[in-house]
Amino acid sequence: MAQKQKSLGVVIAGLLLGILMASMDNTIVATAMGNIVAELGGMDKFVWVTSAYMVAEMAGMPIFGKLSDMYGRKRFFIFGLIVFMAGSALCGTATNITELALYRAVQGIGGGALVPIAFTIMFDAVPLELRGKLGGLFGAVFGMSSIFGPLLGAYITDHIRWEWVFYINLPLGLLAFLMIAFFYRESIEHAKQKIDWLGACSLLGAVVCLMFALELGGKTYAWDSVQILSLFAGFAVLAVFFLFIETKAEEPIISYSLFRKRLYTTSVLGALFSGAGFIVASVYIPIFIQGVLGGSATNSGLVLLPMMLGSVVTATVGGFLMTKIPYRNILAPCFAILVAGTILVSTLAPDSTRLLVTAYMVLIGLGIGASFSVLGNTAVHGLPARQRGTASSTLNFVRSLGMTIGITVFGIIQSHDFLGKLSGVFGAGEGKTPLPQGVDFKDPHSLLAPETRANIPADALDRISSLLSSSITHTFAWAIIPVVLALLVSFFMGRTKLDPQEMQSAEYSAGH
């Protein structure tokens, strides 16, 4: 028994390393992009470095989740690790931005297998009475790594070289590979089934069209351009085709039968809405610190630490409470705190103190943390092993989709508001202030650079900071909508809780 527990501990550590790497690589590149573009060039293509990873990861999640249900978790988790490490090694050798984007897509394919399958292996391997505690730990690592990524990326870029943002995955990945390959013994039988290739291809095409439309719209091409409208049309057609195919497939990638369960449907919707609201704070609070309060890039990233710690607290506590009180009674209070935190950050002003911003960030962290651990459990509650991979991967896919759409939509709101106000104050014309020398308002994020700000007269800089503050708080006000929707959805989750005896009976009945 002691040997079995030791093996389980090693397996859990390997799974946590996989989650840490895959979720951190969504954000770790952000703070290194300045150095990467300076060395490799391709300023007009740098968005592909992030979007290529996200496209491949999101498209892979439901596909690998289904394949793991059909052929086993271990082989696809190890496959994900190998592909992820290969992509990481290639990224460090890139000689231009196009190569880097291509290698990031390889990384993303591996990442698409790691996160959902890691959660599913945990549900398969861990005794029911321990699922809540370990679910809290997994959720805490998932939330922490997403926030910690930019800080680690900035540190590695400043003190080593940008290539090590990718190379750091090699020793971590090798360690995770050894832990899973030699210590995880998969005991669940998996029946071979037909692969829904048509569904997989249409889902991949829909995600690619949507991501490219969101990434290029308003930047490379106007939103009403033929290119962007064609991409949105392609997404709509392929998405409808995918939904239709899934009704006909013998073994669909996303099973509609799962959505007949109220707990599963509310879990997916909760992940969608909370992800969309949470990502806004993660992106725009550092910009507020740097662009309004005048902090450095590193300091602006450090402000996320209180939010990270807050999310770890409620992710862990939520995991412990799952066996004691209904899921709804954990999520509803936490989402209420998330709503309160989002409302409060919408009241920030140029004279707000760092202490006040930190307090609001702690609230947002406390509000989102439980969703990282509890929703992963509610999504697979009562399901047989052959459906858990599909359920877990669909939840993670929808959460990632919510974050992607959220940051794009709210990014449009912030940018439109900021540029509109800037053009109303600065420029040529009666009653307008002339543009400060060397400043280009077509690239508003350049205003965050210390060297740019140093060249702007103090009175003009105060006005710009005030306008930036107003646009960010205006964006936070819009972000209240999805977090309120997440709160409302949580009320419909019923009074189900993680009862080991009841779960064992339900899973056995569902599997037979």
N, C-alpha and C positions, 0 to 999 in steps of 0.2 A: 504493500500500500504506500509506504514512504517513497519507494522508487517511482511509483506511478504519479504521486503528487509532485515529485521532483521533475519528472518528465513534463508534466502539465505546466509547471512553472516556467520551464525553458521554452515550451511552445508559446505560452502567453507572451513572454518577452520577445520572441521572434515576430509574433503578430503585431505587437506594439511598435516594433522597429519598422515594419512594413507600412503601417498607418502613418507613422511619423514622417517617413521619407516621402510617400506619395502625396499626402495633404500639404506638407511643407513646400513641396516643389511648385504648388500653385502660386505661391507668393514670394518665395525666396529670391527669384530673379528680379523682382520689381526694383529693389534698391541697387542692383548691380548693373542695370541697363545703361546708365550714363557711361560707365567705364567700358561696357561691351560695345556700345555704338561708337565711342571715341576710338576704339581700336579696330573694330571690324567694318565700320561705316554702315550705310544702309539706314539712315535716320527715317526714311520714308517707309521702311519695312519692319521696324522694330516691334510693332504690335503683333506681328506673326509669331514672335518668340513666345509670347504668353498664350495667344489664342490657339496656336498649333497644339500645345500641350493640353489645353482645356477641351478642345474639340475631340482629340483622340481619347482622352480620359472619359469624357461624358458619353461618347458613343460606345466605348468599350464596356462601361459598367453593366448595363442590362444584358449585354451579349455574354460576357464572362460569367455573370451571375447565373444565367440559364445554363450555360455549358457546365458550370460546377455542380448544378443540380443533376445533370445528366451523366457526367463522367467522373465526378469526384472533385473535392476542393483542393486537395494537396497538389495535384499535378498542375492545376491552373494558377495556384498561388505561387508555386515555384517558377512556372513559366513567366508570370508577371514580374517576379524578382529578376530573372535573367534578362528579360527584355528591358526592364527599367535600368538595370546596371549597364547594359550595352549602350542604351541611349545616353546615359550619363557620361560614359567614357567618350562616346562620339562627340557630345556637346563640348567637352573640354578641348577637342582637337579642331573645332570649326575654324575655318579661315575667312568666312564671310557670313553675313547675317542670314542669307538664304539657306546655307548649310546648317546653321544653328537652328533655324526654325524647323527644318526637316528632321534633325536629330531630336528636337524637342517633341515632335510628333511620335517618334519611336518611344521616347520616355513615357509619353501620355498613354500609349497602348498598354505598357506595363502597369502604369498607375491605375488604369481602369480596372485591372484585375485585383490589385492589392487591397484597396480599402473595403469594397463590399464583401470580398471573400474572407478577409481577416475577421470581420464582424461575424460572418456566418460560421466560420470554424469555431470561434469562441462559443457561439450558441450550441454547436454540435458537441464540442469536447468538454464543456464545463458542466458540472452537476447543476441541476435546477436551482438548488438552494444558494449557489454562489453566483448565479447569473446577474443578479442585481448589483452586487458589489463590483464584479469585474466589468459589467456594462458601464458602471460609473467611471471606472479607470480608463476604459477604452474611449469613452466619450470625452473625458478630460484631456487625454492625449490628442485626440482628433481636433478639439477646439483650440488647445494650446499651440499645436504645431501650425495651424492656419495663421495664428496671430504672431507666433514667434519667428516665422519665416523671414519677414522683412528685416527684423533686427539681426538675425544671423547672417543674412545676405549682405547687409551693410558692413558688419564687422569683418567678414571674410574678404570683402572687396577692398576695404580700407587697409587691412593689415597683412593680407597675403596677396592673392590675385583672383580675378573673377572666375577663372577656370575651376577653382576649388569649390565654388558654389555647386558645381556638378560632381567633381571628383570625391567630395565628402560622402556621396552616396555609395561609393564602391566598398569601403570597409564595413559600413553599416549594412549594406545589402548582403555582403558575403557572410556576415555574422548571422543575419536573419535566415539566409539560405541554409546554413549548417544547422541552426536550431530546428527549423521545420523539417528538413530532409531527414535528419537522423533521430528526431525525438517525437515527431507526430505520427501516430498510427491511426489511420483512418479506418473506422470500423463499420461505417454505414454503407449498405449496398446501394449502388446506383444503377438503375436500369437504362440501357441505351435506348434513345429515342431519336426521332427525326429532327434534324436541325432546321430551324426556320430561316433559311438563307435569304429568302425574299424579304422577310421582315427585317432581318439584320441589315441588308443593303439599303432598304428604304429609310430605316431609322438613321443609319450613318449619313445618308444623303441629306435628310431633313436637318440633322444637327449641324452639318457642315454649312449648309445654306444659311441657317439662322445665325450661327456664330460669325460667318464672314459678313453678313448684312449688318450685324450689330457692331462689329469691329471697324468696318470701312465706312459706315454711314456717318455723315457729318464731318468726316476727316478726309479720307481720300476722295470720296464722292458725296455729292449732296444727297439728302434723304429722298428727294423726289427724282433722282436720276434714274435712268433706265437700268443701270447696273444694280442699284440697291433694290429697286422695285422688282426686278427679275429674281433676285435672290430671295426676297420675301415671298414672291409667288411660288418659287421652287420649293421653299420650306412648306408653304401651305399645301401644295399638291402632294408632296412626298409624305407629309404628316398625315393627311387624310388617307392616302393610299396605305400607309403603315397601319393605321387604326383599322382599316377595312381588312387588310391581310391577317391581322391578329384574330379577327373573328372566324377566319377560315382555317388557320393553321392547326395542325394536330397538337403541336407543342409550342404555343406562342411564346415569344421572348417576354412579353408583358401579359400576364394572364388576367383577363377581365374578371375571372371568378374571385380573385383576391379583393377586388373593389366592392364585392357584395358584403364584405365584412366591414361593419361601421368603424371598428377600431383601426383597421388598416387604412381606410380612406381618410379618416381624420388625421392619422399619423403622417401620411404623404402630404396632405394639405398644410398641416402644421409646419412641416419641414420646408415646404415651398415658400410660405409667407414669412416665417421667421428668418429664413436664409436671406430673402430679399431685403428685409429691414435691417438685419444685423450687418450686412456687408457695407451698407452706407456709412455707418459709424466707423467701421474699420478703415475705410478709405478717407473720409472727409475730416475726421478729427485730427489726424496728423497734418493735413493741409491747413486746417484752422490754426494749429499751433505754429506751423512754419510761416504761413502767409499773413496771419492776422496778429499773433502775439510775438512774431519775430524770432522763433526758435530755430535751431539748426535742423538739418535732416535727421541726424541721429537722435536729437532730443525729441523731435516730433514723433519718431518711431517709438521711443521709450514710453510715451504717454499711453501706448497700448498695453503696457505691462499690467497696470491695475485692472484693465478689462480682462486680460488673460487670467490673472489670479482669481478674479471674481467668477469667471466661467468654470475654472477648475473646481472651485468650492461647490457650486451648485450641481455640476456634473457628477461629482463624487457623492455629495449628499443625496442627490436624486437617485443614484444607483442604490444606496443603502435603504432608502425609503420605499423602493418599489415593492418589497415583500410585506410592507406594513400598511400602506395606504393606497387607494386607487391611483392609477396613473394621472387621472384628471386632477386630483387634489395636489399633485406635484407640479404639473405643467401650468395650470391656470394661475396660481400665485406667481410663478416665475415669469410667465408672459405678461402678467400685470405689472411686474417690476420693469420688464423690458419696455412696455408702453410708457411707464412713468419716466424712465431714463431717456427715451426718444423725445418725449415732450419737453423734458428739461434741456436737452442739447439744442432744441429749436429756439430756446430763449437766450442762447449765448450772445455776447456782444464784444466789441473790441476791448472794452475795459474789464472783461471777465478775467478772473485770476486762474493761474494754473491749478491751484488747489480745487477750485470749483469744477474745472474741466475734469480733473482726476476723479472727483466724487461722482460726477455724472457717468464717467466711464466704468466705474466700479458697479454702478447700478445696471448698466447695459450688460456687463459681463455676468453679473448674477442672474439677469433675466434670460440670457441665451444659454447658459451652461447646461441646464437640465435637459434641454432639447437634444444635446449631443449624445447623452447617454440613454434617456428614457425613450425617445422616439425609435431608437434602434431596437429596443426590446418590444415596444408596442407593435412594430411592423411585423414581427415574426411570432407574436403571441398566439399560441395554440396551433401553429402550422406544423405539418409534418416536415421531416428533414428534406424531402424532395422539392419543397417549395420555398425553403428559407433563403436559398441563394438568389432566386428571382425577387423575392420580397425585399431583401436587404439592399440589393443592387438598384432596384427601382426607387427605393427611398433615397439613396445617395445620389442617384441620377437627378431626381426631382429637386433635391436640395441644391445641387450644383447648378442646375438650370435656373432656379430661383435667384441664386446669387449673381449669375451671369446677366440675366435679364434685369435684375434690380440695379446693378452697378451701371448698366448701359442706360436704362431709362432715367435713373436719377442723375447720371452724369450729363445727359442731355438737358435736364431741367436746370442743373447748376450752371453749366456752361452757357446756356441761352440767357439765363438771368444775369450772370456776371458780365458777359459781353454786351448785352443790351444796356446795362447800367453804365458800363465803361464808355460806350459810344455816346451816351447821353451827356457825359461829363467832360470827356477829353476829345480832342480832335480839332479840326478846322471848322470855324463857323461862329456865329454870334453867340456870346454867352458861354462858350466852351473854353476849357483850359487847354493850351497847346500840349501836344504829346511830349513827355520828358525825353530828352535826347537818348537815342540808343535803345528805346523800349518799343517792343512790337507786341501790341495787344492781340494780334492774331494767334499768338501762342501764350495764353494767360498763365500757364504753369511755369513759364520761364520767369515770371515775377517772383517765384519762390526762391530762386537762386540768390544767395547772399551778394554776389558780385553785381547782379542786376539791381537789387534793392539799394545797394550803396550808391548807385549813380542817380537815384531818383530823389529830387528835393523832398525835404521832410514833410511839407504840407501836402504835396501830391501823394506821397507814400501813405500818409494818414487817410486820405480820401480813398485810395485804392484798397487799403486794408479794410476800411469800413464797408466798401462795396463787396469785397470778397466775403467778409463776415456775413453780410446780408444775404448773399446768394447761397452760402452754405446752410445758414439757419432756415432759409426758405426751402431748401432741399430736405432738411430734416423734418420740416413740417409735413411734407408730402410722404415721407417715410413712416409717419405715424399710421397711415392707412394699412400697409401690410402687417404691421405688428399687432394692430387692433384685430385684424382678421385672424391672425394666429391665435389670439386670446379667445375670440368667439368660437373658433373651431375646437379648442380644447374643452369647452363646455359640453360638446357632443360626444365625448369619448366614453361616456358611461362610467360605471363604477368598477370596472375590471381592474384587478391588481395582479402582481406576480405571485401566484399561489403555487408553490412547487408541486403539491399533490394534485391539485386541480389541473395544472399544466401538463403533468405527466399523463394523466387520463385523457385530456383533450388531444394531445399530440399523438397518443396511441390510437385513439378513435379516428383521428383525421388521416393517419397513415394506413388505416385498414378499411 
